[in-house]
Amino acid sequence: MRFLTACLVLTGALTGCGGGSGSTASSVSPVSEGKGTSSSIGSADTNSLGAVTIEGEAQTGQVLSASVQDADGFAESALSYIWMADGEPVAGASERQFELSSTQVGAVITVAVAYTDNEGFAESLESTATLAVTPIVTPVVVPEPIVNDAASVSVIGSPQVGQTLTAVVTDLNGISGSITYQWLIDGTAVSGANTDTYNVTAAEIGAEITASASFTDDEQFVESPLSDSIGAVTAFVGLDPNVPPGQNFDLLGWKLDTPEESPPGLGTKIDEVTLSNGYTHPEYFWTADDGGMVFRVTNAGGRTSSGAMYPRSELREMLRRGQSGISTRGSGNDPSLNNWVFSSAPASTQSLAGGVDGELKATLAMNAVTTTGATYRIGRLVVGQIHAKDDEPIRLYYRKLPGNQRGSIYAAHEINGGDDTYYEIVGSRSSYADDPEDGIALNEVWSYEILAVGNFLTVTIRRGDLSGEILGIAEIDMTQSGYSTADEFMYFKAGAYNQNNDDDGGLPDDFSQLTFYHLTATHN
């Protein structure tokens, strides 16, 4: 019989599975019992039959447990188990618990147990069969459909010349990947404008600026939102395009040099009163459509002196502010009230001057630079200076090469009676420089500050207006430069001082042009 085979395996030394009164083959009662010849543990000779049941669900992945009951008692360590599927022992299944696997699917499970109880009776038990083992059913989870939450892009900032606009993208589906931006002027994409910021230039006055963004969101939806316009671009606040420069800027403290020849070979000088009262020139000096003050200078034209190499359309500081009784230079070329000195100069010299130390602040945009002539001259001009009696403590250059999109900014410090030392602030001054990544493009607004205190000069370059991002700073120690003597004096200059001419292939009508939106000079 099937059970007898299991019984013999379990009992080992037992002589058989029969014996004992009341031993019948039942699935819920013992099939064999007998008292060993050497067992006299209990005082009674009557055996209380044991039983074994299976607890648990007949399903793959579930754990079945054998539970033994015997009124005579037993030691757990004395129990031996055999788990069977359809009556056949399962290899290795000899513990109290048995985990069902897919190989038992469709079979019924039983368990046989053998032991000697506490009264010395040998027991061989078999459980009733479980239901046929069924495979576990994994419920099919139908995901909720993913709904695209449409993305949007907003433009933050003021649509005004010199300001920086920022595109901000929103997508509730999440954005972990990269975003490609595109700025548009009146609906037309601007070449190269593919970052999240855009600097508003004078060329965009009256236009509508928008931004688009392209990306794939975290739910794999492809998005291409377009912003709304934030209004038409306006000029700098306080500048009127319908009046001459002298009514938008305080020009009583400046005179103007232009390349218009008068007399032949020499440029034209416009005194501070004439300049302040509304002077303009259709080729060299006028008010732009955005209210800015325009300086234009050609390769050909008059110079400030017979020894000068380059023409200019440039302001020269005049601290006398129209009081012609104060000489441009003092007697014997000493300082006068029309000029200023460094605070490192002798006290007697400071007392003769119209000011001590100083700061020149300007906001401007480069509209054009020369593209013809000698390689070392192309595309460069001086936009701000401190001029001494003969030499220049500082010249501030802008230079853009023909093949580059952006220009560099650098300074030159001239030792009194000596050579120049150069300070590269943004990009390189080289005639073969690469396009500077942080450079200034044509028509892009930027600012400079030239601060002179004692023997030290500090030049600060910013993108946008005077509160914009700092692009670079140059610090110049003039302690050994020779400008703190009793016979030296200073004045600021600002405008378009061309560093090109019509020699060596420079076309006469090739020109540089820039527009100022802010210009102030202050002194102690």
C-alpha positions in Angstrom: 0.0 0.0 0.0 1.1 3.6 -0.7 0.9 4.6 3.0 2.8 1.5 4.2 5.7 2.5 2.1 5.8 6.0 3.7 5.4 4.4 7.1 8.4 2.2 6.7 10.5 5.1 5.6 9.5 7.2 8.5 9.7 4.6 11.3 13.1 3.1 10.5 13.6 0.4 13.1 9.9 -0.2 13.5 8.8 -3.7 12.5 5.6 -2.6 10.9 2.8 -0.2 10.7 0.0 -2.3 12.2 -0.7 -3.2 15.8 -2.4 -1.5 18.7 -6.2 -1.7 19.2 -8.2 0.7 17.1 -5.6 1.2 14.4 -7.5 1.8 11.2 -6.4 3.3 7.9 -7.9 6.8 8.1 -6.7 10.1 6.7 -7.4 11.9 9.9 -6.2 9.3 12.4 -2.9 7.4 12.8 -2.4 4.4 10.5 0.1 2.6 12.8 1.1 2.6 16.4 2.8 0.3 18.8 4.6 0.3 22.0 8.3 -0.5 21.9 9.6 -3.4 23.9 11.9 -1.1 25.9 9.5 1.7 26.3 7.9 2.1 29.8 7.8 5.8 30.0 4.1 6.0 30.9 2.2 4.0 33.4 -0.7 3.2 31.1 -0.7 0.8 28.2 -3.4 2.5 26.3 -2.3 4.8 23.4 -4.0 8.2 22.8 -3.9 8.3 19.0 -2.2 11.3 17.4 -3.3 13.3 14.3 -1.7 15.6 11.7 -3.4 18.4 9.7 -2.1 20.8 7.0 -2.6 24.5 7.5 -2.3 27.0 4.6 -3.6 27.6 1.1 -2.9 25.2 -1.7 -1.5 27.8 -4.1 2.0 28.4 -5.6 4.1 30.6 -3.5 2.2 29.8 -0.3 3.8 28.0 2.7 2.0 24.9 4.1 2.5 24.0 7.8 2.1 20.5 9.4 0.3 20.7 12.8 0.5 17.6 15.0 -1.8 16.8 18.0 -1.2 14.0 20.5 -2.7 13.8 24.0 0.3 11.6 25.1 2.6 14.5 24.3 5.7 14.6 22.2 9.0 16.4 21.7 9.0 18.6 18.6 12.5 17.5 17.8 11.3 13.9 17.6 9.0 14.6 14.6 10.0 13.5 11.1 8.1 14.8 8.0 7.6 13.7 4.4 5.6 16.0 2.1 3.9 14.3 -0.8 2.4 15.5 -4.1 -0.2 13.1 -5.4 1.2 10.5 -3.0 4.8 10.8 -4.2 7.4 12.2 -1.8 8.8 15.6 -2.7 12.6 15.5 -2.7 14.1 17.6 0.1 10.6 18.4 1.6 11.3 17.1 5.2 10.6 20.1 7.4 7.5 21.2 9.3 6.8 23.8 6.6 6.7 23.3 2.8 6.6 26.1 0.2 4.6 25.2 -2.9 6.1 25.8 -6.3 4.9 25.7 -9.9 5.9 21.9 -10.1 3.1 21.1 -7.7 0.3 22.8 -9.7 -2.6 20.3 -10.1 -1.4 17.9 -7.4 -3.0 17.3 -4.0 -0.6 17.6 -1.1 -0.3 15.4 2.0 2.2 15.1 4.8 3.3 12.1 6.8 4.8 12.3 10.2 6.6 9.7 12.4 7.6 10.0 16.0 7.6 8.3 19.4 5.3 10.1 21.9 6.0 10.8 25.5 4.3 7.5 26.5 6.6 5.5 24.4 4.2 4.7 21.6 5.5 4.9 18.0 3.2 7.0 15.8 3.0 7.1 12.0 0.4 9.7 10.8 -0.7 11.0 7.4 -2.9 14.1 6.8 -5.9 14.4 4.6 -5.1 15.8 1.2 -5.4 19.4 0.3 -7.3 20.7 -2.7 -5.4 20.5 -5.9 -2.6 23.2 -6.0 -3.5 26.2 -8.1 -1.1 28.7 -9.6 -1.0 32.1 -8.1 -2.9 34.7 -10.1 -1.2 38.0 -10.5 -3.8 40.7 -10.9 -3.4 42.7 -14.0 -3.0 46.4 -13.0 -4.4 48.7 -15.7 -2.5 51.9 -15.3 -4.3 55.2 -15.3 -3.9 56.9 -18.7 -1.2 59.6 -18.6 -2.7 63.0 -19.3 -0.4 65.7 -20.8 -0.3 68.8 -18.8 0.5 71.3 -21.5 3.8 73.2 -20.8 4.1 77.0 -20.9 6.9 79.5 -21.2 6.8 83.0 -19.7 9.2 85.9 -20.3 10.3 87.7 -17.2 11.8 91.2 -17.4 11.1 94.7 -18.8 11.0 95.2 -22.6 13.4 98.1 -22.5 16.8 98.7 -24.1 19.6 97.5 -21.9 17.5 95.1 -19.9 17.9 91.3 -19.7 14.8 89.1 -20.4 14.6 85.6 -18.9 12.4 82.7 -20.3 10.9 80.5 -17.5 9.3 77.1 -18.5 6.6 75.4 -16.5 5.4 71.8 -17.0 3.7 69.8 -14.3 4.7 66.5 -16.0 8.3 67.4 -15.0 11.4 68.5 -17.0 14.5 66.5 -16.3 16.1 66.7 -19.7 17.5 69.7 -21.6 15.5 72.6 -23.0 16.2 74.3 -26.3 15.2 78.0 -26.4 14.6 80.3 -29.3 14.0 84.1 -29.0 11.9 85.8 -31.6 11.5 89.4 -32.7 8.1 90.1 -34.2 7.7 86.4 -34.7 11.0 85.9 -36.5 13.7 83.7 -34.9 16.9 85.5 -33.9 19.9 83.7 -35.1 22.0 82.4 -32.2 19.6 83.5 -29.5 19.2 80.0 -28.0 19.7 80.4 -24.2 17.2 81.2 -21.5 18.2 84.9 -21.4 18.1 87.7 -24.0 19.6 91.2 -23.8 17.4 93.8 -25.3 19.2 96.2 -27.8 18.3 99.4 -29.4 17.7 97.6 -32.7 14.5 96.1 -31.1 12.7 99.4 -30.2 9.1 99.1 -31.1 9.3 95.3 -31.7 7.6 92.5 -29.8 9.9 89.9 -28.2 8.7 86.4 -27.5 10.4 83.1 -26.6 9.8 79.5 -27.4 11.0 76.3 -25.7 11.4 72.8 -27.1 11.9 69.7 -24.9 10.5 66.2 -24.0 8.9 66.2 -20.6 9.3 63.4 -18.0 6.1 61.7 -19.3 7.6 61.6 -22.8 5.4 64.3 -24.2 7.1 66.5 -26.8 6.5 70.2 -25.9 7.0 73.4 -27.9 5.4 76.2 -25.9 5.5 79.9 -27.1 5.3 82.8 -24.7 3.1 85.8 -24.9 4.5 89.2 -25.7 5.2 91.5 -22.8 4.9 94.6 -24.9 6.8 96.6 -27.4 10.4 97.4 -26.7 11.0 101.0 -25.5 14.1 103.2 -25.2 15.8 104.1 -22.0 13.7 106.0 -19.6 14.3 109.8 -19.7 15.7 109.9 -23.3 13.7 111.8 -25.9 14.4 110.9 -29.5 13.0 114.2 -30.7 15.6 116.5 -29.1 19.4 117.0 -29.6 21.9 115.2 -27.4 22.4 118.3 -25.3 18.9 118.1 -24.0 19.1 114.5 -23.0 22.6 114.7 -21.5 24.4 117.3 -19.4 27.0 118.3 -22.0 27.9 121.7 -20.5 30.9 119.9 -18.9 32.2 118.7 -22.3 33.5 119.8 -25.6 33.3 117.7 -28.8 36.0 116.8 -31.4 34.7 115.6 -34.8 36.5 114.3 -37.9 34.9 117.1 -40.0 37.9 119.0 -41.4 38.1 122.7 -40.4 40.8 123.8 -41.3 42.1 121.1 -43.7 43.7 118.2 -41.9 42.3 119.1 -38.5 39.0 118.2 -37.0 36.2 120.5 -35.8 36.0 121.4 -32.1 32.6 122.3 -30.7 32.8 124.2 -27.4 30.7 123.2 -24.4 28.1 126.0 -24.6 27.4 125.3 -28.3 27.3 121.6 -27.6 24.9 122.0 -24.7 22.6 124.4 -26.6 21.7 121.7 -29.2 24.6 121.1 -31.6 24.1 118.1 -33.9 25.9 116.9 -37.0 24.1 114.5 -39.5 27.3 112.4 -40.0 29.1 112.4 -36.7 26.9 113.4 -33.8 23.1 113.1 -33.4 20.2 111.7 -31.4 19.2 108.1 -32.2 15.6 107.0 -32.6 15.8 105.5 -29.1 17.0 108.8 -27.6 20.7 107.8 -27.3 23.6 110.0 -28.2 25.3 108.8 -31.4 29.0 109.2 -32.2 30.2 108.2 -35.7 33.7 108.4 -37.0 35.1 107.5 -40.4 38.6 106.2 -41.3 39.2 109.4 -43.2 38.8 112.8 -41.6 40.4 115.5 -39.6 42.6 114.9 -36.5 42.9 116.8 -33.3 46.4 117.8 -34.1 48.9 117.4 -36.9 50.7 114.6 -35.0 47.6 112.5 -34.3 47.1 109.3 -36.3 43.4 108.6 -36.0 40.2 110.6 -36.4 37.6 110.8 -33.6 34.1 111.8 -32.7 34.8 112.2 -29.0 33.9 114.3 -25.9 36.6 116.0 -23.9 35.8 116.9 -20.2 35.6 120.6 -19.4 35.2 121.3 -15.7 34.9 125.1 -16.3 31.4 124.4 -17.8 31.4 127.2 -20.3 33.3 129.8 -18.2 35.7 130.7 -20.9 37.7 132.9 -18.5 39.2 129.7 -17.1 42.0 128.5 -19.3 42.0 125.0 -20.7 45.4 124.6 -19.2 47.0 126.6 -16.3 49.9 128.9 -16.7 53.0 126.9 -17.6 50.8 123.9 -18.2 50.1 123.5 -14.5 46.6 122.3 -13.5 43.8 124.7 -13.8 40.2 124.7 -12.6 39.3 123.1 -15.9 41.1 119.8 -15.0 41.5 117.5 -12.1 44.4 115.6 -10.4 44.9 112.4 -8.5 44.8 112.6 -4.7 48.3 111.3 -4.7 49.5 114.6 -6.2 51.0 117.2 -4.0 48.6 119.2 -1.9 49.6 122.5 -3.7 48.7 120.9 -7.0 45.3 119.7 -5.7 44.5 123.2 -4.6 44.9 124.5 -8.2 42.8 121.8 -9.8 39.0 121.8 -10.5 38.6 118.4 -8.9 40.5 115.5 -7.2 40.1 111.9 -8.3 37.1 111.0 -10.3 34.7 108.4 -11.8 33.4 108.1 -15.3 30.3 106.0 -15.8 28.8 105.1 -19.2 26.1 102.9 -20.7 26.5 102.3 -24.4 26.0 100.1 -27.4 28.5 99.5 -30.3 26.6 99.9 -33.6 29.4 99.4 -36.1 33.2 98.9 -36.2 35.6 99.2 -39.1 36.2 96.1 -41.3 39.0 97.3 -43.7 42.6 98.4 -43.4 45.6 97.0 -41.6 45.0 93.8 -39.7 46.0 95.2 -36.4 43.7 98.2 -36.8 40.5 96.6 -37.9 37.5 96.7 -35.6 39.0 98.6 -32.7 38.2 101.9 -31.1 38.6 103.7 -27.8 35.4 104.4 -25.9 36.7 106.0 -22.7 39.9 107.6 -21.4 41.7 109.4 -18.7 44.0 111.8 -20.5 46.9 113.5 -18.7 48.9 116.5 -19.9 50.7 114.4 -22.6 50.0 110.7 -22.0 47.0 108.5 -21.0 46.7 106.8 -17.7 44.0 104.7 -19.3 42.4 104.0 -22.7 39.4 101.7 -22.7 39.1 99.7 -26.0 36.3 97.8 -27.7 37.3 95.5 -30.5 35.3 93.1 -32.7 37.0 91.2 -35.5 35.1 90.7 -38.8 34.6 86.9 -38.3 33.4 87.2 -34.7 29.9 87.7 -33.4 31.1 89.4 -30.2 33.7 91.9 -29.3 36.4 92.1 -26.6 37.1 94.8 -24.1 40.6 95.7 -22.8 42.4 98.6 -21.2 45.8 100.2 -21.9 47.8 102.0 -19.1 50.5 104.3 -20.4 53.5 105.0 -18.2 54.1 108.8 -18.1 56.6 109.2 -20.9 56.9 105.4 -21.3 55.2 102.3 -22.8 51.7 100.8 -22.6 50.7 98.0 -20.3 47.5 96.1 -21.5 44.8 94.6 -19.3 42.4 92.1 -21.1 39.0 92.4 -19.3 36.6 90.6 -21.7 38.1 88.3 -24.4 41.4 88.9 -26.1 43.0 92.0 -27.8 44.6 89.8 -30.3 44.0 90.4 -34.0 43.4 86.7 -34.4 41.2 86.1 -31.3 38.4 83.6 -31.2 34.9 84.8 -30.7 34.7 85.6 -26.9 31.9 83.6 -25.3 31.2 86.4 -22.8 31.9 89.2 -25.3 29.7 92.1 -26.3 27.9 91.9 -29.7 27.0 94.9 -31.9 23.9 96.8 -30.6 24.2 95.0 -27.3 24.0 97.4 -24.3 26.9 97.3 -21.8 28.4 99.7 -19.3 31.8 100.7 -18.0 33.0 102.4 -14.8 36.5 104.0 -14.6 37.3 104.9 -11.0 40.4 106.9 -10.1 41.5 107.2 -6.5 45.1 108.2 -5.7 47.5 105.9 -7.5 44.8 103.3 -8.3 42.5 102.8 -11.2 39.6 100.3 -11.2 37.8 99.5 -14.5 34.5 97.5 -14.2 32.7 96.1 -17.2 29.0 95.1 -17.0 26.5 93.6 -19.3 23.4 95.8 -19.7 23.1 99.0 -17.6 25.2 100.1 -14.6 23.4 97.6 -12.3 24.0 94.6 -14.7 26.1 91.5 -14.4 29.8 92.2 -14.0 31.8 90.7 -16.9 35.3 91.7 -15.7 37.4 94.1 -13.6 40.8 95.5 -14.1 42.8 97.0 -11.3 45.8 99.2 -12.2 48.5 100.3 -9.7 49.9 103.6 -10.9 52.3 104.1 -8.0 55.3 104.0 -10.3 53.6 105.5 -13.3 54.7 109.1 -12.7 51.3 110.9 -12.7 51.4 112.3 -9.1 53.8 115.1 -9.9 53.1 118.9 -9.5 52.8 119.6 -13.2 50.3 116.9 -14.2 46.6 117.2 -14.7 43.8 114.9 -15.9 40.5 115.0 -17.9 38.1 112.3 -19.0 37.2 111.6 -22.6 34.3 109.5 -24.0 33.0 108.7 -27.4 34.3 107.0 -30.6 38.0 107.5 -30.9 38.8 105.4 -34.0 41.9 103.3 -33.9 41.9 102.9 -37.7 42.4 105.2 -40.6 42.6 105.2 -44.4 46.3 104.2 -44.5 47.2 100.6 -45.4 44.0 99.8 -47.2 41.4 101.3 -44.8 38.5 102.6 -46.9 37.9 106.3 -46.3 34.1 105.9 -45.7 34.5 102.8 -43.5 33.4 103.8 -40.0 32.8 103.0 -36.4 29.7 104.1 -34.5 28.4 103.8 -31.0 25.4 105.1 -28.9 25.6 106.3 -25.3 22.5 106.0 -23.1 24.2 107.2 -19.9 27.3 109.4 -19.3 28.4 111.0 -16.1 31.7 112.2 -14.7 32.1 113.1 -11.0 35.0 114.3 -8.8 35.8 115.2 -5.2 
